[in-house]
């Protein structure tokens, strides 16, 4: 998979894609609630309106170096965001 384009509500599956280094972006098809957006960090997985997303994809397709830089920055940011994360059992067993 060269790139993942999420459409509509984001899911936790994006975390796995980012961790594996699959470049991803999210298309806003409709207004989503804060709760729906809370599953992803827009600083890591950018959100675009449909026309903007298509424009961005076209730009990255025409500029492979920019695409690779985007993919690398996103992968590193995704990994950094999970540093220090503890599994749920850690919090459940600590009390």
Backbone bond lengths (Angstrom), bond angles and torsions (degrees), N, CA, C in turn:
res aa  C-N    CA-C-N  psi(-1)  N-CA   C-N-CA  omega(-1)  CA-C   N-CA-C  phi
1 X - - - 1.451 - - 1.538 108.24 -
2 X 1.314 116.81 125.37 1.463 120.54 -179.47 1.522 112.59 -80.58
3 X 1.337 115.84 -38.31 1.461 121.14 -178.68 1.525 108.13 -158.13
4 X 1.311 115.92 146.11 1.460 121.27 176.37 1.526 108.08 -108.08
5 X 1.320 115.90 126.15 1.457 121.25 177.13 1.522 107.06 -111.74
6 X 1.333 115.91 107.60 1.450 120.81 177.30 1.519 109.75 -79.26
7 X 1.308 115.53 140.25 1.457 121.05 -175.95 1.511 108.12 -130.39
8 X 1.309 117.61 120.54 1.456 124.74 -178.41 1.524 109.67 83.90
9 X 1.313 119.11 -135.78 1.466 121.66 -172.82 1.522 111.62 -72.27
10 X 1.330 117.70 126.41 1.463 120.11 176.42 1.522 110.30 -69.92
11 X 1.324 116.42 154.95 1.456 121.34 178.80 1.523 110.03 -126.14
12 X 1.314 115.50 168.16 1.464 120.38 179.47 1.520 111.63 -67.22
13 X 1.326 118.33 -15.09 1.457 121.27 177.20 1.515 112.53 -60.08
14 X 1.323 116.72 -23.40 1.465 119.70 176.95 1.520 111.52 -60.25
15 X 1.321 117.23 -33.08 1.466 120.44 179.68 1.528 110.73 -59.21
16 X 1.336 115.71 -42.51 1.466 120.00 179.78 1.523 111.27 -66.36
17 X 1.325 116.56 -42.17 1.464 119.98 179.66 1.527 111.13 -61.99
18 X 1.319 116.77 -44.99 1.463 121.11 179.95 1.524 109.87 -63.40
19 X 1.328 116.77 -44.09 1.467 120.59 179.88 1.530 111.12 -60.94
20 X 1.325 116.95 -34.17 1.466 121.32 179.79 1.529 113.07 -85.38
21 X 1.330 116.81 -2.85 1.462 120.41 176.31 1.517 115.06 86.92
22 X 1.335 117.51 19.67 1.464 120.62 177.39 1.532 107.83 -87.34
23 X 1.330 118.02 114.44 1.465 120.14 179.55 1.531 110.45 -59.37
24 X 1.321 116.02 137.00 1.465 120.32 -175.52 1.517 110.78 -140.53
25 X 1.319 115.04 147.19 1.455 121.45 170.40 1.517 108.28 -143.54
26 X 1.302 116.18 162.49 1.462 122.41 -173.18 1.521 109.81 -120.05
27 X 1.328 116.38 132.94 1.458 122.42 177.60 1.525 109.15 -100.41
28 X 1.322 115.59 127.47 1.474 121.54 175.68 1.520 108.45 -83.06
29 X 1.302 116.29 105.18 1.455 120.18 178.04 1.523 110.79 -88.03
30 X 1.307 115.19 -30.18 1.466 122.46 -178.30 1.520 107.82 -151.56
31 X 1.310 116.96 160.87 1.471 118.23 176.61 1.533 110.46 -63.12
32 X 1.319 115.73 130.71 1.457 120.72 178.33 1.521 109.78 -111.39
33 X 1.313 115.01 152.34 1.463 119.57 179.03 1.523 109.94 -72.93
34 X 1.301 115.67 164.14 1.475 121.25 177.72 1.537 110.27 -58.93
35 X 1.315 115.90 -38.28 1.466 120.49 179.29 1.531 110.63 -63.20
36 X 1.332 117.26 -42.51 1.461 120.12 179.22 1.528 111.71 -63.44
37 X 1.334 116.98 -36.09 1.465 120.17 -179.82 1.523 112.12 -80.09
38 X 1.313 118.30 -17.27 1.460 120.43 -172.98 1.527 113.27 -66.57
39 X 1.306 117.95 -12.13 1.466 120.18 -177.56 1.527 112.28 -76.08
40 X 1.339 117.12 -19.51 1.465 119.79 178.16 1.518 109.96 -130.43
41 X 1.305 115.17 154.87 1.457 121.85 177.98 1.527 107.38 -97.15
42 X 1.313 117.44 116.82 1.470 121.71 -177.91 1.523 112.28 -63.60
43 X 1.339 117.40 -17.51 1.467 119.73 175.26 1.518 110.87 -74.00
44 X 1.328 117.10 -19.54 1.460 121.65 179.24 1.529 110.82 -102.04
45 X 1.323 116.35 -49.45 1.464 121.49 177.81 1.530 107.34 -109.78
46 X 1.335 116.42 101.81 1.473 118.76 -176.47 1.523 112.12 -66.98
47 X 1.341 114.49 150.21 1.463 121.69 178.53 1.515 108.77 -111.96
48 X 1.312 115.31 138.36 1.456 121.25 -179.47 1.515 110.46 -136.60
49 X 1.332 116.18 150.58 1.459 121.20 165.79 1.523 106.11 -66.94
50 X 1.327 117.47 162.25 1.466 120.88 -176.15 1.529 111.82 -54.11
51 X 1.327 117.41 -50.98 1.470 119.94 -177.44 1.529 111.62 -63.69
52 X 1.332 116.93 -40.42 1.465 120.27 178.58 1.526 111.42 -65.97
53 X 1.326 116.24 -40.18 1.457 120.49 179.17 1.518 111.71 -62.67
54 X 1.333 116.08 -43.29 1.465 119.79 177.74 1.523 111.16 -64.17
55 X 1.314 115.80 -39.01 1.464 120.35 177.75 1.530 110.55 -63.79
56 X 1.321 116.47 -44.27 1.475 121.19 -179.95 1.524 110.87 -63.55
57 X 1.341 116.42 -43.31 1.459 120.17 178.35 1.527 110.80 -62.75
58 X 1.335 116.61 -41.23 1.464 120.46 177.55 1.514 111.75 -62.07
59 X 1.339 116.31 -40.84 1.465 120.98 178.59 1.524 110.56 -63.06
60 X 1.345 116.42 -46.10 1.463 119.32 -178.65 1.534 111.02 -67.69
61 X 1.325 117.16 -33.46 1.466 120.36 177.86 1.527 110.50 -65.66
62 X 1.324 115.80 -39.16 1.467 120.80 -179.56 1.534 112.65 -77.94
63 X 1.328 117.00 -15.54 1.468 122.00 -176.67 1.534 109.71 -130.34
64 X 1.324 118.00 80.12 1.467 120.86 -177.08 1.527 114.15 -55.45
65 X 1.318 117.48 -33.77 1.474 119.52 179.05 1.526 110.30 -65.32
66 X 1.330 117.38 -39.70 1.472 121.05 177.53 1.521 110.19 -65.78
67 X 1.333 116.22 -40.37 1.468 119.90 177.82 1.522 110.53 -61.06
68 X 1.320 117.35 -46.10 1.463 121.16 179.92 1.528 111.13 -63.71
69 X 1.327 116.97 -39.97 1.469 120.52 178.42 1.525 110.53 -64.68
70 X 1.344 117.02 -43.09 1.466 121.53 177.02 1.523 110.04 -59.27
71 X 1.338 116.10 -47.86 1.463 120.89 -178.85 1.531 111.08 -60.22
72 X 1.310 116.99 -43.63 1.464 120.80 -179.07 1.530 111.78 -66.51
73 X 1.334 116.39 -45.88 1.479 120.11 178.82 1.529 110.71 -61.22
74 X 1.311 116.21 -42.82 1.461 119.80 -178.54 1.522 111.15 -65.29
75 X 1.318 116.18 -45.04 1.469 120.46 179.73 1.527 110.72 -60.48
76 X 1.322 117.11 -46.81 1.467 120.95 179.51 1.525 111.49 -63.73
77 X 1.325 117.62 -41.68 1.470 120.76 178.97 1.523 110.84 -65.47
78 X 1.320 116.77 -38.82 1.463 120.31 178.27 1.512 111.94 -64.27
79 X 1.329 116.83 -44.10 1.463 120.03 177.86 1.524 111.27 -65.19
80 X 1.319 116.76 -42.26 1.466 120.54 -179.89 1.527 111.46 -63.18
81 X 1.326 116.79 -34.06 1.469 119.56 -178.77 1.523 112.36 -68.54
82 X 1.317 116.56 -18.23 1.461 120.01 -178.28 1.524 113.33 -101.96
83 X 1.334 116.50 -0.74 1.464 119.18 177.69 1.522 109.52 -61.28
84 X 1.287 116.03 134.46 1.456 120.27 178.68 1.519 114.32 80.92
85 X 1.316 117.57 -1.81 1.470 120.06 178.86 1.528 109.24 -67.57
86 X 1.301 115.84 139.80 1.456 121.91 179.45 1.529 109.48 -112.76
87 X 1.327 117.58 145.68 1.466 119.00 175.56 1.526 110.49 -66.44
88 X 1.290 116.85 156.23 1.460 122.51 -177.80 1.535 111.45 -55.96
89 X 1.331 116.71 -37.37 1.469 118.94 -178.50 1.525 111.91 -60.11
90 X 1.332 117.39 -30.03 1.459 120.86 177.46 1.529 110.25 -58.53
91 X 1.317 116.89 -45.32 1.455 121.43 -177.62 1.526 110.96 -74.96
92 X 1.310 117.37 -34.97 1.462 120.52 -179.46 1.525 111.70 -71.27
93 X 1.331 116.98 -38.19 1.464 120.82 -176.71 1.533 111.99 -84.61
94 X 1.326 117.11 -15.25 1.461 120.31 -178.92 1.523 112.07 -73.68
95 X 1.308 117.21 -20.83 1.475 119.52 -176.69 1.475 112.01 -104.55
